[in-house]
């Protein structure tokens, strides 16, 4: 499991969602979401900035997070 991360993002299997702490740095959030998907849930790793579910479907981020991710990705790799 991705236990060595600071718990900015937490997988909630009952709701099939990932809970995110308010005020979290976008870079940390992206790393934790990627770790949850790939390490904990077995999703394939991608070489771009998209997240993929363990079933192979693209993971859609909520509308309010998408601009933050786009701005963070434009600054370089996380």
URRAMO-V289984 format. One line per field, one symbol per residue. phi: phi as a letter, one per 30 degrees, with the letter a starting at -180 (. if undefined). psi: psi as a letter, one per 40 degrees, with the letter a starting at -180 (. if undefined). burial: b if it has 24 or more other ideal C-beta (glycine too) atoms within 12 Angstrom, else e. A space follows every 10 residues. Layout:
BEGIN
phi: ???
psi: ???
burial: ???
END
This chain:
BEGIN
phi: .dddcdidbb dcddchbcdb ddiddedded dddddddddd cidddccccc cbdddjddcc deedcedddd dddddkdc
psi: ifeeiefdhh hgddefihhh hieihddddd dddddddddd efiiiieaei ihieeeiihh iidedddddd dddeeii.
burial: eeeebeebbb beeeeeebeb eeebebeebb bbbbbbbeee bebeeeeebb beeeeeeebe beeeeeeebe ebeeeeee
END
